[in-house]
Structures are given as structure tokens and as C-alpha cells.
Amino acid sequence: EAHDRSGVWRFRELLPDVALDAITTMREGDVPLFDAPHGAAYAGVDRLAYLHLGANPTASFKDAGMTVAISHARERGARVAVCASTGNTAASMAAYAARAGITAVVIAPVDGISASKVAQTLDYGAHVVAVVGDFDDALRAVRALDPAVAAVVNSVNPYRIEGQKTAALVLLEQRAWRAPDWVILPGGNLGNTSALGKGFREAQTIGLTARTPHLGVVQAAGAAPFARAWRDGADLVPVRAQTDATAIRIGAPASWKKARAEVRASGGTVLDVEDAAIADARAVIGRDGVGCEPASAASLAGLRRLVAEGAVAADADIVCVLTGHVLKDTAYATRYHESGARYANTIVRGTEIATYLHALI
Ligand code: F0G
């Protein structure tokens, strides 16, 4: 059966009940864990691994949650699914809704989201509505909708969280159920932090793993209300968010309370990093032959800071979660390489290629 080949649904004893004939799956969830020598050297640790959630069908971690949210919506006969999105939720919803025969409507901030993600979403046949404002404005508009009219599939939908928690199981399974010391991930709306924390705790409760990892949540400095609240030991105060890592340009994260409970329970921490640090970390992840979109690289940039500050030991066992594929924001990557200082493009005539290669090796 198709659901037995899904890295989400093969854990369905741990998921809410959904009728088998409503399950809409694209073999999501079973993603690779890669060793990361360049990343380790950059962060100043002995060894490091990347959990590459960009290896999902629509190239981001959203698919593990979306298969559950859309299957549930289909089971109860929803005809329209809607989300606010900085691009990845949009693409994932659009693909799964297309396969489920549900109309998809995306509410996207009018500027500052990756053109690659918009194109992908349109390819899957979704309606894309641009709202004046940012992600927070878009999510506010979506949450005000009558749920009888459309299924809201943002991570405020608990089925999304249930699906995304299976990433914790997929990670542990590949390590013979030994938890790492730290799992470091980017934080935006904070659904994924909530989901992974829940996944690790449940794995421990049912005896799959002896302990849970510390969660390290990393925000972009211009979109860091959770990092500030953590530092101040205070409730979250929304901000107007700005960062080139557009996926996590979020100033009023919906799931901050759940995420705070998970980070606390894990003995973890929350921090922020500048956009320039994210850009450099992203290039390093590329050098490991993996690559990711900007928001994902906040994990490695954050790890580097935690090690420099002594919060994470150099000999710790660490996994950085990469949330989206390198091709999710090609304009960003192009800008980075065109800025020139780091890796120049070389243009040669065909007849000069042999000479060029000789000079390289
Ligand atoms: N990384 C990527 C690539 C994302 O797309 C997102 C969120 C995050 C990290 C943060 O995850 O919100 O669960 O804390 N993207 C959402 C979207 C907001 O609309 O695609 P989070």
C-alpha cells in the first residue's frame, strides 16, 4: 500500500486516525541524514550531521505535516484548503491538494517571498492571492476565516504538527534510536519546533529512545521575537520582521508557547544570527554537497555561535535540521555568488578548458 511506503504513515499508530482511503501521500518523510565535514569545521565541532528535510516531495519539511492535514481535510469532505505562507507551506499544500482533488488557495505576502516557490505553487495549480503586508498579516487574515468554508492548513492545524513530529522518528531510526545531544533548527512560526519536540518526547515515552536531544532554535536577527523573549524570560512581543531568509520572516509566531514548552522540556536554547552569518553558513552547507535554502542555514550559523559561546561542546553529537532544498531560492544563491568575493565564475573559450583544468589540479 502507498501509505506503507511513506515515512510519515508507516508511523500511523502514533498519528490521529484517518481513513485509509482518504490518505494522500507522495512517499514523503524518509529523508537522509548526511555527515557534514565542512559544516563541522565551520562550526568548530568534531562531527556533525544534516537531517535533510528538503529531500521531501515538494522540497521542504512541510510535506510530512501536509500529508496528514490534507488527508484529514479530504476525509471530512473539505473542498477548499487555505494557508498563509512564505512559500513552502504554499507549495506543499498546493501539491497535496492537487492530488486530493481539493482547491488550494494561498494567501501570500505581496513582496519578499521567493519567486521559485511562487512558480512551484502555481505549477501545482493553486490560486495565489497576494495580500498587502507580510506573513503575519496574511496569517491573521486566514485565521479569521470561517473554518466551515475552507480547511486552514497552517501549523495552527494540529494535524500538521502530528505529521511533522515523525521527522524526529525518522532521525532517531537512522541512528539506531540513539538521540543526539543537540538538534538545531530554524524557527519562524515555530510549528516545527513544537512538532519535533513532541516527536522526541513521544519516542521516549513509548521506549523507542532512552533520552531526548536538547533543541536549539535559531531565528534571523531581524525576525527574532522568540529569541528575545527567551533571553528576557518574558512573553513574546511581536515585531515587524525583516530578513533575507524570507521563509522565516515572521514577527508574530503562532506557536511560540508550545515551542517554548518544548525547548524548556528539552533543556535547549533559543538564539538569533545575523543575515550575513546565514549567508556564509548556507555556502558552507553547499560545500558538503548538500545545500539548502537560506532559512535552513540558520541552523548551522546558530550552532557556530553556540559553540563559540561555549553553550555546545566541541565533542557533542549534533544534528542540524535543513528545512528546505537548495533550489527553493535560486535568486538568493545567484546574488550570493554574483557578489563575487567568494567563488568567482570563470568564463573560458572551449579551446582553453584543458588549460583551465590543468591549472586547477
Ligand atoms: N525553514 C523553512 C525553509 C521554512 O519554510 C519555514 C517556515 C521555517 C524554516 C520555519 O518553520 O514556521 O515551523 O518555525 N515556513 C512557513 C511557510 C512559514 O509558509 O512556508 P516554523
Residues whose N, C-alpha, C, O or C-beta is under 5 A from the ligand:
A	BS01	F0G	A84 S85 T86 G87 N88 T89 A90 P186 G187 G188 N189 L190 G191 N192 T193 A247 A295 S296 T323 G324
